[in-house]
Structures are given as C-alpha cells and as structure tokens.
Amino acid sequence: MCGITGIYGINDRAKSSQIIKVMNKSIAHRGPDDEGFFVDDNVALGHRRLAIIDLSPAGHQPMQCNENILEIIFNGEIYNFNDVKKELTEYPFKTKTDTEVILAAYKKWGRQCVHKFNGMFAFAIYNKHTKELFIARDRLGVKPVYYYKTNELFVFASEVRALLESGLVPRKINLNALRDYFSYQTIHAPQCIVKDVLMLMPGHYATIKGNQLQIEEYWSVTKNISNESEGKSYTEVCAEVNKLFYESVERRLVSDVPFGAFLSGGIDSSAVVGMMSKIMPQKVKTFTIVFDEEEFSEAKFAKMVADKFNTDHHEFLLTPEDFLQQLPEAMNALDHPSGDGPNSYIVSKITRNAGITMALSGLGGDEFFAGYPVFKRHLSVQNKKWLWGLPASLRKIAAGLIVTIKKDVATNKFAQLLSAPSASLKDTFPIFRQVGATDRINKFLKTSPTDDAVHLIVAKLLREGNFSNKKLTEVSVSEISTYMQNVLLRDADQMSMAVALEVRVPFLDYKLAEYVLGVKDEYKMPAYPKKLFVESMGDLLPYEVVHRPKMGFVFPWAVWLKKELREMCNNNIQSLANRSFIDGVQLKNQWQRFLNNDSSVRWLDMWLCVVLEHWLAKNKMEV
C-alpha cells in the first residue's frame, strides 16, 4: 500500500522533477518507508512506499522491467501475484514483489493484464520507447486515482492534495458538485470537490499518449454478474459462498508485516476473524473500540468472538473526550470533504499505534448480502407499486398532508417517495440515500440546480443490467456504486493511509462479488440481516452475534456542536456564509435555529457545512 504521483506533458526535466517532489511530499503519510522518482523528457513519476510484501530495498519504486523499457508506480496489493507469476516463467524475476509481477504481466499481455489480477490496485506504467502512459484501477474501486487534464498536460495522484500542491491544478471549487455533497455527504465519482479534477472510475484503465487520453472499462458490477448459482439448491449456494469467502480471506493473509483485524462484534467482522482463525496457524490479533456506556458498547460481543477463536484480543477505551481531542487531527487528515471520516481515522490510528501495519475489515458485507434496511424498503415499495398508478397531483396532495400531520425524518422520506415519478429504483433509491433534504439545501445554496448524481448512476445501472427477477441485486449494485465506493471506501482509504495503515476488504473480492450478485432473491431474502451469508458460514458465528439487537455507539454530535465544538463550528459557518455561492443570511438562520433546538435542522446538516469550510480554507480554494 503506497501513494503514487505523476505528470505527463512537461518537457522541462528540471521543472517536472521539482514539481513531482512537492507532490510526493504532500502524501508522505501514505508511504513512510521509502520514496522514489523517475523523470524523463515528458514524464515524471513519484512513489511513496508502505512496505507490506518483500520489505527489502528490492521493492523500491519506481521499478523497471528487466529490459529497462517499462517504469511502474503501484499502490495496493495483488493477492494472487504468485499464481500469475507461474504463468510468466520466461521473465527473469529479481524480486519477490507483486509490483514486478505487474510489470512482467503488462510486458506479456499489455493492458489485458488487468484481467489476471485479483487485488486492490492503482498503478501507472510508462513505456520509454512508445512514450505511452498506462493507468489502471481495481474493479471495485478500493484504491483511488485522481487526475487533471488539459490539451498539453496530464497530472494524476492517489490524493487530491497532491494535485493541488503541484501548482498545475487551479484551486477552484467544483460548484456543480456542491448539491451532491450536501445531499449525500460526498461527491460521486468521477466528479470531486475540485473543478476539472476527476477520478478514474473503478474497473477502468486509461492510456495517455501525446495529448490523447483514452479511457476504457474492463469490468463492470452489472456486466460481470455470474450465473453459476442458477439451478443450484440453497444448500449448494451456501457451500459455494463459504468456499469463496474462505478463499478471499486466505488471499488477503499474504504479508511480510504484522497484521490483524478490526473486530466490532458484528456479523461481518466476526466472520472475517473466524475465517482468519481457521486459516492461520498463529493467533489472530483483533482490535476493538470499547465505550464506558454499556448500552452502546459492542465490547461483549467482540469479546465473545475473540474468546471463541482464541484471538490475541486488544480493547481500546474511547471516551467522548478522547474523540474530541483527536478530532482536529482527523479533520486535517481529510483529503476530500466527507461527513463521516473522523470515526475511520481514529480506529485506524489506534490500530496503527498498536504496531499493526495491515488490518482486515468487514466492509462490504451489507452491500452484497442485503444487510441494510434499504433492501427491505425497496421490496416494500415494489409491493405497493399501485400507489404510483395514482395521478401525480393526488400523490403530492397526500404527501403534503402526511408531512403536516407528523414532522420527522421517516415521514418526510415517505412523503418524498409518494411524490417520486415512479416506484423504479432510479427514483426511489436517491430518496433512501439522501442525508440532506433538497428544500433545506435550496435555502442556503445559491448554485444552479443540477441533475441528481445518484439518480443518474442508478438509472445507468438499471439500463446496463438485467434485474427483472433480482430486485435485491439491483439494490446491491446501487449501494456498491454510490455509498460504498464514494463514502465508505473513500473514507477508509484516506483515513487509514493518513496513519500508514493498509486495510484489506475480503467482501470485495471480485470472484465473491460476481457470484453473490448472481444469486436469486429467494435465497438472499433478508428474513434477518444477511441470512444467506450467515447460513453459509455454518456454525462459524455465535448465535448471540447473529441475533443481537442492532447497536453501535452514537457520539452525541448534536450536543457537541452546541457545546464543546460550538466555537469551531460557529467560526467555520460564519466563514462559509461569506462565500459567494452561499446565501449567508439563510445559512446563519439555519445555524441559529439548530442552536435553538429546532428539530427540523439536524446536526449533520450543519456538520457538513463545517467540514466543507474547513477543507476549503485549509486548501485555499477559490470560486
């Protein structure tokens, strides 16, 4: 796991060398073990190394192929690199790294090499003879690549901050993306907060030669759904899910550094730890955040799992005071504004401070195995499709009456659903996933209305895939392509790498993903959360963990914003109110209403404003 930076199109070696060093320095946190550069007539590549496999100096990057024609910089891990290596017997390997395997594979198969890799990756390969730059990103988007292009120039990096520090990218706000941010606490790829900076999408690769940029898709969450489960019994499907999950965890245990697992005591992390224990000869190191408040703490469930699998278990008490003390660090670590980054930062920091360089996570289980409430809600809407057969005017009148009778978030969501054009997921899913209501955003945001990003993403997914008999799968691909990739994975990457911790995600193995997305609804029906997955695990998971009440410590953000964080929040909101794209009077009015305990203004509405202004000011952004 590392950080990569690159410039293509500057023919002044001294200038590009100076710039690439500045870019690399800005992401030094991603790779504290080593640094390297390659500078040629029209290209400069930079790399920061967090050594996980082959810790020797032989793993230094940029790395050259055996004939010194290709240069590579690589962020991530190729879990099956030893298997791929067996197909490359003609290549004279000098290292034991997965990086060199990518080089050899590209030399043999060209851009099609990506189909050979099972892992999380973002890499760039430069061919000195053809002057061509090739960049690829993993199938499900675990590792990021941001880029900026003009007619003459192409700049890319693992983080936005490196692009801004290059001095080649204007520090301009992407005003068209602000509604997306306030609606969903993130900005959906390929867009980001910086104008004209884009993300290379998951499952895509790019080729740059001269001033031409060509981007192609090599894998898709809708086009690569497997039909292997068709015609098989429930028992057979459970056995195959178990096998695929076992193999996924096993792949992710390849490491030359100390590693462990996050253990919350929930189904997903407990299953990861259980499988690790079955595979590893030594004790698994597990890490749990605990709280004094027993009614919120998951400590007893995590301890139950730790005892069952005899792990080397570590509990870390986190008080609200501890969290608040570390909040400024977490805010400064944000590479891109997000409404939910601090939690990931603090868990990662605690784990890293315990001497762990790599940890496995249960992220992704809810998306693939129908764990979120949105799955049941979608089925409920489909059972009431007749409502959308009523005239739109009548439905809007009914929605208005409902809101006047009862004013809470759930009622407001239902009213929005009634007013939706149809019961199709493209019209209902954005409502399920919104954290900010359009009417509230319109009061203080002065930018012109734009098409809803989530609506566009889901509409595209529904056009590409055949989900006629797979309503749960269409929710899964929507969750994967929106919330998971643009909130969970982005936060996991930026916050774990801020403290040089590699996080591996077994649920995002593409072979497991392709299979599970092809399983019919009947088998995945959520009679209880993630039923198919739980029953696929057999007796691996304790009954108490599977059927426990939904928990999770909820920090008192609403109180903090009015007390401990009031001064910091007020300063940021007053500053944001002075920006040209904000109606300052309306924003200050909402802040005051929040302070006066007006329940119609939620803490998250205000926190998103605070995070945005903090990021804009820190990065000296302009309109």
C-alpha positions as CSV (number, residue, x, y, z in Angstrom):
1,M,0.0,0.0,0.0
2,C,1.5,3.2,-1.1
3,G,0.9,6.6,-2.8
4,I,1.6,7.4,-6.4
5,T,2.0,10.7,-8.3
6,G,2.6,11.5,-11.9
7,I,3.0,14.3,-14.5
8,Y,2.8,13.8,-18.3
9,G,3.4,16.5,-20.8
10,I,6.1,18.8,-19.3
11,N,9.3,18.6,-21.4
12,D,11.4,20.5,-18.9
13,R,13.0,17.8,-16.7
14,A,14.2,20.3,-14.0
15,K,10.7,21.7,-13.7
16,S,8.9,18.4,-13.6
17,S,11.4,17.0,-11.1
18,Q,10.8,19.8,-8.8
19,I,7.0,19.5,-9.0
20,I,6.9,15.7,-8.6
21,K,8.9,16.0,-5.4
22,V,6.5,18.6,-4.0
23,M,3.6,16.3,-4.9
24,N,5.2,13.3,-3.3
25,K,6.0,15.2,-0.1
26,S,2.3,16.1,0.3
27,I,1.4,12.4,0.5
28,A,4.4,11.2,2.6
29,H,1.9,9.8,5.2
30,R,0.9,7.1,2.7
31,G,4.4,5.7,2.5
32,P,6.8,6.4,5.3
33,D,9.2,3.5,4.4
34,D,10.7,4.8,1.1
35,E,10.5,7.3,-1.7
36,G,11.4,7.2,-5.3
37,F,11.2,9.2,-8.6
38,F,11.6,8.7,-12.3
39,V,12.0,11.7,-14.6
40,D,12.2,11.6,-18.4
41,D,11.7,14.1,-21.2
42,N,7.9,14.3,-20.9
43,V,7.1,12.3,-17.8
44,A,7.7,12.3,-14.1
45,L,6.6,9.6,-11.7
46,G,6.7,9.6,-7.9
47,H,6.2,6.9,-5.3
48,R,5.8,6.7,-1.5
49,R,6.2,3.2,-0.2
50,L,4.5,1.4,2.7
51,A,6.3,-1.9,2.6
52,I,4.0,-4.9,3.0
53,I,5.4,-7.6,0.7
54,D,9.2,-8.1,0.2
55,L,10.4,-5.5,2.7
56,S,13.9,-5.4,1.2
57,P,15.3,-2.5,-0.9
58,A,14.5,-4.6,-4.0
59,G,10.9,-3.4,-3.6
60,H,11.9,0.2,-4.3
61,Q,9.7,2.1,-6.8
62,P,9.5,3.3,-9.5
63,M,10.6,-0.2,-10.6
64,Q,12.0,-1.0,-14.0
65,C,11.3,-4.1,-16.1
66,N,14.2,-6.4,-16.9
67,E,14.9,-4.6,-20.2
68,N,14.6,-1.2,-18.6
69,I,11.8,-0.2,-21.1
70,L,8.9,0.0,-18.6
71,E,8.7,2.0,-15.4
72,I,5.9,1.3,-12.8
73,I,4.5,3.0,-9.7
74,F,2.0,0.9,-7.8
75,N,-0.4,1.4,-4.9
76,G,-2.2,-1.6,-3.5
77,E,-1.8,-5.4,-3.4
78,I,-2.2,-8.1,-6.0
79,Y,-3.3,-11.0,-3.8
80,N,-2.8,-13.7,-6.4
81,F,0.6,-12.5,-7.7
82,N,2.3,-15.8,-7.0
83,D,-0.3,-17.6,-9.2
84,V,0.1,-15.0,-12.0
85,K,3.9,-15.4,-11.6
86,K,3.6,-19.1,-12.5
87,E,2.3,-18.0,-16.0
88,L,5.4,-15.8,-16.5
89,T,8.2,-18.4,-16.5
90,E,10.0,-16.6,-19.3
91,Y,10.5,-13.5,-17.2
92,P,13.8,-13.3,-15.1
93,F,12.3,-12.0,-11.8
94,K,14.7,-10.2,-9.5
95,T,12.4,-9.5,-6.5
96,K,9.7,-11.3,-4.6
97,T,7.2,-8.3,-5.0
98,D,3.8,-8.2,-6.6
99,T,5.0,-5.0,-8.3
100,E,7.4,-6.9,-10.5
101,V,4.7,-9.4,-11.4
102,I,2.5,-6.5,-12.7
103,L,5.4,-5.3,-14.9
104,A,6.0,-8.8,-16.3
105,A,2.3,-9.3,-16.9
106,Y,2.0,-6.0,-18.7
107,K,5.0,-6.8,-20.8
108,K,3.4,-10.1,-21.9
109,W,-0.3,-9.2,-22.1
110,G,-0.4,-5.5,-22.4
111,R,-3.4,-3.7,-21.0
112,Q,-5.3,-7.0,-20.8
113,C,-3.1,-7.9,-17.8
114,V,-5.6,-6.4,-15.5
115,H,-7.9,-9.4,-16.1
116,K,-5.3,-11.6,-14.4
117,F,-5.1,-9.6,-11.2
118,N,-7.1,-10.2,-8.0
119,G,-6.5,-7.4,-5.7
120,M,-6.9,-3.7,-4.8
121,F,-4.7,-1.6,-7.1
122,A,-4.0,1.7,-8.8
123,F,-0.8,1.6,-10.9
124,A,0.8,3.5,-13.7
125,I,3.3,2.1,-16.3
126,Y,5.3,4.2,-18.6
127,N,6.8,2.9,-21.8
128,K,10.0,4.7,-22.6
129,H,10.0,3.6,-26.3
130,T,6.4,4.4,-27.2
131,K,6.1,7.3,-24.7
132,E,2.8,5.9,-23.6
133,L,1.4,6.0,-20.1
134,F,-1.0,3.3,-18.9
135,I,-3.0,3.7,-15.6
136,A,-5.4,1.1,-14.2
137,R,-7.7,1.0,-11.2
138,D,-9.1,-2.1,-9.5
139,R,-12.6,-3.5,-10.2
140,L,-14.5,-2.3,-7.2
141,G,-12.6,1.0,-6.5
142,V,-10.7,0.2,-3.3
143,K,-7.7,2.3,-4.4
144,P,-8.2,5.8,-5.8
145,V,-6.7,7.7,-8.8
146,Y,-7.5,11.4,-9.3
147,Y,-6.4,13.2,-12.4
148,Y,-6.5,16.6,-14.2
149,K,-6.1,17.1,-17.9
150,T,-5.5,20.0,-20.3
151,N,-4.6,19.9,-24.0
152,E,-0.9,19.6,-23.1
153,L,-0.8,18.2,-19.6
154,F,-2.0,15.2,-17.6
155,V,-1.4,15.1,-13.8
156,F,-2.5,12.2,-11.5
157,A,-2.2,11.1,-7.9
158,S,-3.6,8.9,-5.1
159,E,-4.9,12.0,-3.4
160,V,-6.4,15.4,-4.3
161,R,-4.0,17.2,-2.1
162,A,-1.0,16.1,-4.3
163,L,-2.7,17.6,-7.4
164,L,-3.3,20.9,-5.6
165,E,0.2,21.1,-4.3
166,S,1.6,20.6,-7.8
167,G,0.7,24.2,-8.7
168,L,-0.5,22.8,-12.1
169,V,-4.2,22.4,-11.0
170,P,-6.2,25.6,-10.3
171,R,-7.6,25.7,-6.7
172,K,-11.1,26.2,-8.0
173,I,-14.3,24.8,-6.3
174,N,-16.5,22.5,-8.4
175,L,-19.7,24.4,-7.7
176,N,-21.8,21.9,-9.7
177,A,-20.9,19.2,-7.2
178,L,-21.9,21.0,-4.0
179,R,-25.6,19.9,-4.1
180,D,-24.3,16.3,-4.4
181,Y,-22.1,16.9,-1.3
182,F,-24.9,18.4,0.8
183,S,-27.4,15.7,-0.3
184,Y,-25.2,12.6,0.2
185,Q,-22.3,13.8,2.4
186,T,-19.9,13.0,-0.5
187,I,-19.4,13.8,-4.2
188,H,-19.9,10.9,-6.5
189,A,-17.1,9.9,-9.0
190,P,-16.0,10.8,-11.5
191,Q,-16.6,14.3,-10.1
192,C,-14.9,15.6,-7.0
193,I,-14.7,18.9,-5.0
194,V,-12.1,20.4,-7.3
195,K,-13.2,21.8,-10.6
196,D,-11.9,19.8,-13.6
197,V,-10.3,17.1,-11.3
198,L,-11.8,13.7,-12.0
199,M,-11.5,10.2,-10.7
200,L,-10.6,7.2,-12.8
201,M,-13.7,5.0,-12.3
202,P,-13.5,1.5,-10.8
203,G,-12.9,-1.2,-13.3
204,H,-11.4,1.2,-15.8
205,Y,-8.0,1.9,-17.3
206,A,-6.6,4.9,-19.1
207,T,-4.0,5.3,-21.9
208,I,-2.2,8.6,-22.4
209,K,-0.1,9.3,-25.4
210,G,0.7,12.8,-26.7
211,N,-2.3,14.9,-25.9
212,Q,-4.8,12.0,-26.3
213,L,-6.5,10.3,-23.3
214,Q,-8.4,7.1,-23.9
215,I,-10.4,5.5,-21.1
216,E,-11.9,2.0,-21.3
217,E,-14.0,-0.1,-19.0
218,Y,-12.6,-3.7,-18.4
219,W,-15.0,-4.8,-15.6
220,S,-18.5,-3.7,-14.5
221,V,-20.6,-4.5,-11.5
222,T,-23.6,-5.0,-13.8
223,K,-21.9,-6.7,-16.8
224,N,-19.9,-9.3,-14.9
225,I,-22.7,-10.9,-12.7
226,S,-22.2,-14.6,-12.6
227,N,-24.9,-17.2,-13.5
228,E,-23.0,-20.0,-11.7
229,S,-25.7,-20.3,-9.0
230,E,-28.5,-20.8,-11.4
231,G,-30.3,-24.1,-10.9
232,K,-28.5,-24.9,-7.7
233,S,-30.1,-25.6,-4.3
234,Y,-29.9,-23.3,-1.4
235,T,-27.5,-25.7,0.3
236,E,-25.2,-25.8,-2.7
237,V,-25.2,-22.0,-2.9
238,C,-24.3,-21.7,0.8
239,A,-21.4,-24.1,0.3
240,E,-20.1,-22.1,-2.6
241,V,-20.4,-18.8,-0.7
242,N,-18.5,-20.3,2.1
243,K,-15.8,-21.5,-0.2
244,L,-15.4,-18.2,-2.0
245,F,-15.3,-16.2,1.3
246,Y,-12.7,-18.6,2.7
247,E,-10.5,-18.2,-0.4
248,S,-11.0,-14.4,-0.3
249,V,-9.8,-14.2,3.3
250,E,-6.9,-16.6,2.6
251,R,-5.7,-14.4,-0.3
252,R,-5.6,-11.4,1.9
253,L,-3.3,-13.0,4.5
254,V,-0.2,-12.7,2.3
255,S,2.0,-10.2,4.2
256,D,5.5,-9.7,5.5
257,V,4.5,-7.3,8.3
258,P,2.4,-7.7,11.5
259,F,-1.3,-7.7,10.8
260,G,-4.7,-8.2,12.4
261,A,-8.4,-7.4,12.1
262,F,-10.9,-4.9,13.1
263,L,-13.5,-6.7,15.3
264,S,-16.7,-4.8,16.1
265,G,-18.6,-7.9,17.3
266,G,-21.0,-7.6,14.3
267,I,-21.6,-10.3,11.7
268,D,-19.1,-9.2,9.0
269,S,-16.0,-8.5,11.1
270,S,-16.7,-11.7,13.2
271,A,-16.9,-13.8,10.1
272,V,-13.6,-12.3,8.8
273,V,-11.9,-13.1,12.2
274,G,-13.4,-16.6,12.2
275,M,-12.1,-17.4,8.8
276,M,-8.7,-16.0,9.6
277,S,-8.5,-18.2,12.7
278,K,-9.3,-21.3,10.6
279,I,-6.6,-20.5,8.1
280,M,-3.8,-19.1,10.3
281,P,-1.5,-21.3,12.4
282,Q,-0.9,-18.4,14.9
283,K,-3.4,-16.3,16.9
284,V,-5.2,-13.6,15.1
285,K,-4.7,-10.1,16.5
286,T,-8.0,-8.4,16.9
287,F,-8.8,-4.8,17.8
288,T,-12.0,-3.4,19.3
289,I,-13.0,0.1,20.4
290,V,-15.0,0.0,23.6
291,F,-17.0,2.5,25.5
292,D,-18.0,3.1,29.1
293,E,-21.6,3.2,28.2
294,E,-22.6,-0.5,28.3
295,E,-25.9,0.0,26.4
296,F,-24.0,1.3,23.4
297,S,-20.7,-0.7,23.6
298,E,-20.2,-3.8,21.4
299,A,-17.4,-5.0,23.6
300,K,-19.1,-8.0,25.0
301,F,-19.9,-9.4,21.5
302,A,-16.4,-8.7,20.3
303,K,-15.1,-10.5,23.4
304,M,-17.4,-13.4,22.7
305,V,-16.0,-13.8,19.2
306,A,-12.4,-13.3,20.4
307,D,-12.9,-16.0,23.1
308,K,-14.4,-18.4,20.6
309,F,-11.5,-18.1,18.2
310,N,-8.8,-17.6,20.9
311,T,-7.5,-14.4,19.3
312,D,-4.9,-12.1,20.7
313,H,-7.5,-9.5,21.6
314,H,-7.0,-5.8,22.3
315,E,-9.6,-3.5,23.6
316,F,-9.2,0.3,23.5
317,L,-11.4,2.5,25.6
318,L,-12.6,5.6,23.7
319,T,-14.3,8.3,25.6
320,P,-16.0,11.3,24.0
321,E,-13.2,13.4,25.5
322,D,-10.6,11.3,23.6
323,F,-12.6,11.6,20.4
324,L,-12.9,15.3,20.6
325,Q,-9.2,15.7,21.4
326,Q,-8.3,13.8,18.2
327,L,-11.0,15.4,16.0
328,P,-8.7,18.3,14.8
329,E,-6.2,15.7,13.5
330,A,-8.9,13.8,11.7
331,M,-10.2,17.0,10.1
332,N,-6.8,17.9,8.8
333,A,-6.3,14.3,7.5
334,L,-9.3,14.7,5.2
335,D,-8.1,14.6,1.6
336,H,-11.7,15.2,0.4
337,P,-14.7,16.6,2.3
338,S,-16.8,13.8,3.9
339,G,-19.5,13.8,6.5
340,D,-18.2,10.6,8.2
341,G,-14.4,10.5,8.1
342,P,-13.3,11.0,11.8
343,N,-14.6,7.6,13.0
344,S,-12.4,5.8,10.4
345,Y,-9.4,7.9,11.3
346,I,-9.5,7.2,15.0
347,V,-10.0,3.4,14.6
348,S,-7.1,3.3,12.1
349,K,-4.8,5.4,14.3
350,I,-5.4,3.2,17.4
351,T,-4.7,0.1,15.3
352,R,-1.5,1.5,13.8
353,N,-0.2,2.7,17.2
354,A,-0.6,-0.9,18.3
355,G,2.2,-1.9,15.9
356,I,-0.1,-3.2,13.1
357,T,0.7,-2.2,9.5
358,M,-2.2,-4.1,7.8
359,A,-5.7,-5.0,9.0
360,L,-8.7,-6.8,7.5
361,S,-12.1,-5.2,7.6
362,G,-15.7,-6.4,7.3
363,L,-16.6,-3.5,4.9
364,G,-18.9,-4.6,2.1
365,G,-20.9,-7.3,3.8
366,D,-24.1,-5.2,4.0
367,E,-24.0,-4.3,0.3
368,F,-23.6,-7.8,-1.1
369,F,-25.8,-9.7,1.4
370,A,-28.8,-7.3,1.8
371,G,-27.8,-6.1,5.3
372,Y,-29.1,-2.5,5.0
373,P,-32.8,-1.5,5.7
374,V,-32.9,-0.1,2.2
375,F,-33.2,-3.7,0.8
376,K,-36.5,-4.3,2.7
377,R,-37.7,-0.8,1.9
378,H,-37.2,-1.4,-1.8
379,L,-39.2,-4.7,-1.7
380,S,-41.9,-2.9,0.3
381,V,-42.2,-0.2,-2.4
382,Q,-42.4,-2.8,-5.1
383,N,-45.3,-4.4,-3.2
384,K,-47.1,-1.0,-3.2
385,K,-46.4,-0.1,-6.9
386,W,-50.1,0.5,-7.3
387,L,-49.7,3.8,-5.4
388,W,-47.7,5.2,-8.3
389,G,-50.5,4.4,-10.6
390,L,-52.5,7.2,-9.0
391,P,-52.3,10.7,-10.5
392,A,-49.2,12.6,-9.5
393,S,-51.2,15.5,-8.3
394,L,-53.2,13.3,-5.9
395,R,-50.0,11.8,-4.6
396,K,-48.4,15.2,-4.0
397,I,-51.5,16.3,-2.1
398,A,-51.3,13.2,0.1
399,A,-47.6,13.7,0.7
400,G,-48.3,17.3,1.8
401,L,-51.0,16.2,4.3
402,I,-48.7,13.5,5.7
403,V,-45.9,16.0,6.4
404,T,-48.2,18.4,8.2
405,I,-49.6,15.7,10.4
406,K,-46.3,14.3,11.5
407,K,-42.9,16.0,11.1
408,D,-40.0,13.6,11.4
409,V,-37.3,12.2,9.1
410,A,-39.2,8.9,8.3
411,T,-42.5,10.7,7.5
412,N,-40.6,13.2,5.3
413,K,-39.0,10.3,3.4
414,F,-42.3,8.6,2.8
415,A,-43.8,11.9,1.5
416,Q,-40.8,12.2,-0.9
417,L,-41.4,8.7,-2.1
418,L,-45.1,9.4,-2.8
419,S,-44.1,12.4,-4.8
420,A,-41.5,10.4,-6.8
421,P,-42.2,10.0,-10.6
422,S,-42.3,6.2,-10.2
423,A,-41.6,3.2,-8.0
424,S,-38.4,2.4,-10.0
425,L,-35.2,2.3,-8.0
426,K,-33.8,5.2,-10.0
427,D,-36.5,7.4,-8.5
428,T,-36.7,5.9,-5.0
429,F,-33.0,5.0,-4.2
430,P,-31.8,8.6,-4.1
431,I,-34.5,9.3,-1.5
432,F,-33.5,6.4,0.6
433,R,-29.8,7.5,0.5
434,Q,-30.2,11.3,0.9
435,V,-28.9,12.8,4.2
436,G,-29.9,16.3,3.3
437,A,-33.3,17.4,2.0
438,T,-33.5,19.4,-1.2
439,D,-35.7,22.1,0.3
440,R,-33.3,22.8,3.1
441,I,-30.3,22.9,0.7
442,N,-32.1,25.2,-1.6
443,K,-32.5,27.8,1.2
444,F,-28.7,28.5,1.5
445,L,-27.0,27.1,-1.6
446,K,-27.1,29.6,-4.5
447,T,-25.7,27.3,-7.2
448,S,-28.0,26.4,-10.1
449,P,-29.9,23.1,-9.8
450,T,-28.1,20.1,-11.3
451,D,-29.2,16.5,-12.1
452,D,-29.1,14.3,-9.1
453,A,-25.9,12.3,-9.3
454,V,-27.3,9.2,-7.6
455,H,-30.4,9.2,-9.9
456,L,-28.1,9.3,-12.9
457,I,-25.9,6.5,-11.6
458,V,-28.7,4.2,-10.7
459,A,-30.6,4.9,-14.0
460,K,-27.4,3.9,-15.9
461,L,-27.0,0.7,-13.8
462,L,-30.6,-0.3,-14.5
463,R,-30.1,0.2,-18.2
464,E,-27.0,-1.9,-18.3
465,G,-28.1,-4.8,-16.1
466,N,-31.0,-7.3,-16.3
467,F,-32.6,-7.2,-12.9
468,S,-36.2,-8.4,-13.7
469,N,-36.0,-11.2,-11.2
470,K,-33.3,-9.8,-9.0
471,K,-34.7,-6.8,-7.1
472,L,-32.2,-7.3,-4.2
473,T,-29.3,-7.4,-6.7
474,E,-30.3,-4.1,-8.2
475,V,-30.2,-2.6,-4.8
476,S,-26.8,-4.1,-4.2
477,V,-25.2,-2.7,-7.4
478,S,-26.7,0.7,-6.5
479,E,-25.3,0.6,-3.0
480,I,-21.9,-0.6,-4.3
481,S,-21.8,2.2,-7.0
482,T,-22.8,5.0,-4.7
483,Y,-22.5,4.8,-0.9
484,M,-19.9,2.1,-0.7
485,Q,-17.5,3.4,-3.3
486,N,-17.9,7.1,-2.7
487,V,-18.3,7.2,1.1
488,L,-17.1,4.0,2.8
489,L,-14.1,3.2,0.5
490,R,-13.0,6.8,0.1
491,D,-13.1,7.3,3.8
492,A,-11.4,4.0,4.5
493,D,-8.5,4.9,2.1
494,Q,-7.9,8.5,3.1
495,M,-8.2,7.9,6.8
496,S,-6.3,4.6,7.1
497,M,-3.5,5.9,4.8
498,A,-3.3,9.1,6.8
499,V,-1.7,6.9,9.5
500,A,0.1,4.5,7.1
501,L,-2.3,1.6,7.8
502,E,-3.2,-0.8,5.0
503,V,-6.8,-2.0,5.1
504,R,-7.9,-5.1,3.2
505,V,-11.5,-6.0,2.4
506,P,-12.4,-9.7,1.9
507,F,-16.0,-9.0,1.0
508,L,-14.8,-7.0,-2.1
509,D,-13.1,-10.0,-3.7
510,Y,-14.4,-9.8,-7.3
511,K,-15.0,-13.5,-7.6
512,L,-17.1,-13.5,-4.5
513,A,-18.9,-10.3,-5.7
514,E,-19.7,-11.8,-9.2
515,Y,-21.1,-14.9,-7.6
516,V,-23.3,-13.3,-4.9
517,L,-24.7,-10.7,-7.2
518,G,-26.0,-13.6,-9.4
519,V,-27.8,-15.4,-6.6
520,K,-31.6,-15.1,-6.9
521,D,-33.7,-13.1,-4.5
522,E,-35.3,-16.1,-2.9
523,Y,-32.0,-17.2,-1.4
524,K,-30.9,-13.7,-0.3
525,M,-34.3,-12.6,1.1
526,P,-33.4,-10.8,4.4
527,A,-35.7,-12.7,6.9
528,Y,-33.0,-11.4,9.3
529,P,-29.8,-9.4,8.4
530,K,-27.6,-11.2,5.9
531,K,-29.4,-14.5,6.2
532,L,-27.7,-16.1,3.2
533,F,-24.2,-15.1,4.4
534,V,-24.9,-16.2,8.0
535,E,-26.2,-19.6,7.0
536,S,-23.3,-20.0,4.5
537,M,-20.9,-19.7,7.4
538,G,-22.4,-22.7,9.2
539,D,-21.5,-22.7,12.9
540,L,-18.7,-20.2,12.5
541,L,-20.7,-17.3,14.0
542,P,-22.1,-17.4,17.6
543,Y,-25.9,-17.2,17.8
544,E,-25.7,-14.2,20.1
545,V,-23.7,-12.2,17.5
546,V,-26.1,-13.0,14.6
547,H,-29.3,-12.3,16.5
548,R,-28.2,-9.5,18.8
549,P,-30.0,-6.2,18.8
550,K,-28.7,-3.5,16.5
551,M,-26.1,-1.5,18.4
552,G,-23.2,0.8,17.7
553,F,-22.1,3.8,19.9
554,V,-23.5,7.0,18.6
555,F,-21.5,10.0,19.6
556,P,-23.5,13.0,20.9
557,W,-22.8,15.1,17.9
558,A,-25.9,17.3,18.3
559,V,-24.7,18.2,21.8
560,W,-21.1,18.7,20.9
561,L,-22.0,21.1,18.1
562,K,-23.9,23.2,20.6
563,K,-21.3,23.0,23.4
564,E,-17.7,21.6,23.1
565,L,-17.5,22.3,19.3
566,R,-19.6,25.4,19.2
567,E,-16.8,27.9,18.7
568,M,-15.1,25.9,16.0
569,C,-18.4,25.2,14.2
570,N,-19.5,28.8,14.5
571,N,-16.3,30.2,13.1
572,N,-16.5,27.9,10.1
573,I,-20.2,28.6,9.4
574,Q,-19.6,32.3,9.6
575,S,-16.8,32.0,7.2
576,L,-18.8,29.8,4.8
577,A,-21.6,32.3,4.9
578,N,-19.3,34.9,3.3
579,R,-18.7,32.8,0.2
580,S,-20.4,33.9,-3.0
581,F,-22.2,30.6,-3.6
582,I,-23.9,30.7,-0.2
583,D,-26.9,32.7,1.0
584,G,-25.2,33.8,4.2
585,V,-28.4,35.1,5.8
586,Q,-30.2,31.7,5.3
587,L,-27.2,29.7,6.4
588,K,-26.8,31.7,9.6
589,N,-30.5,31.4,10.2
590,Q,-30.4,27.6,10.0
591,W,-27.4,27.6,12.4
592,Q,-29.3,29.7,14.9
593,R,-32.3,27.5,14.6
594,F,-30.2,24.5,15.3
595,L,-28.7,26.2,18.3
596,N,-32.2,26.9,19.5
597,N,-33.1,23.2,19.3
598,D,-35.3,23.4,16.2
599,S,-35.7,19.7,15.3
600,S,-36.1,20.5,11.6
601,V,-32.4,21.4,11.4
602,R,-30.3,18.3,12.1
603,W,-26.7,18.3,13.3
604,L,-25.5,16.6,10.2
605,D,-26.8,19.5,8.0
606,M,-24.6,21.9,10.0
607,W,-21.6,19.5,10.3
608,L,-21.4,19.2,6.5
609,C,-21.1,23.0,6.4
610,V,-18.3,22.9,9.0
611,V,-16.3,20.2,7.2
612,L,-16.7,21.8,3.8
613,E,-15.5,25.2,5.0
614,H,-12.6,23.7,7.0
615,W,-11.4,21.9,3.9
616,L,-11.9,24.9,1.5
617,A,-10.0,27.2,3.9
618,K,-7.2,24.7,4.5
619,N,-6.6,24.2,0.8
620,K,-7.0,27.9,-0.1
621,M,-9.8,27.1,-2.6
622,E,-11.5,29.8,-4.7
623,V,-14.6,30.1,-6.8
